[in-house]
Amino acid sequence: MELLNSSKRKSLLDPRTKLLLLTLVSVIVLGNAGGDAANEFRYVLNYLPLFLLLASRRIGKFLYGLILYTIGYALQLFLLPHVHGLVGYLVLAVAGILLRFLPGILTGMYVVSTTTVSEFVCAMERMHVSQKITIPLAVMFRFFPTVVEEAASINKAMSMRDIKFGGKKALKMIEYRLIPMMTCSVKIGQELSAASLTRGLGGPDKRTNICKIGFGWCDFLVFALLTGGLVFVILRAIGIL
């Protein structure tokens, strides 16, 4: 069913462009590569996932990221200069976590929610990536959304039994939610691995794929933006700019 739908559904960016964006966000924003020379480019990478989420009509995720960005910058610009000591360290830690980790999380959410497994596998095959890497990543693409669905179901079941914050059995939240979540995660991983092998991902023959991927004008625009940003950071780091 997924293959049939993927031939009709074309996301805004090619999976290879999404992987490049995710890599740069992880290295430059989270890893702080480039130091002060990449400050301006880092702002671009911070907000680019938000625009992509908005363009793909993920309004809830867009608002979630926008609110957290606003809180992070507000803490950094308005509150941090006026607090000191332990409170200052706490504010710095919260702002740093929001502004360093959140761009990678939002980019990952965009990649996972807008890329089907068939599109991802097709992109990996066109890049001639080994199946030893493709199969685990393909399983991961279905693992996290499935785990989120299971967590929501567990939360609803526990709420019906009054196991929630403010309920009479609040202390049992960790036991009654964590253990089912761990059990479901192991089972989901095994089932998805078996499903990937059943689809022929581990076979010696070349796998056919009917989904359509390819670079469009949005991909070239993002590539130009990312390439220009990298060139700017390199020239600034070596002192030319």
Secondary structure, DSSP 8 states (H G I E B T S, - for coil): -HHHHHTT---SS-HHHHHHHHHHIIIIIIS-TTGGGGHHHHHHHHHHHHHHHHHTT-HHHHHHHHHHHHHHHHIIIIIGGG--HHHHHHHHHHHHHHHHHHHHHHHHHHHHHH--HHHHHHHHHHTT--HHHHHHHHHHHHHHHHHHHHHHHHHHHHHHTT-STTSTTGGGHHHHHHHHHHHHHHHHHHHHHHHHHHTTTTSSS-----------HHHHHHHHHHHHHHHHHHHHHTT--
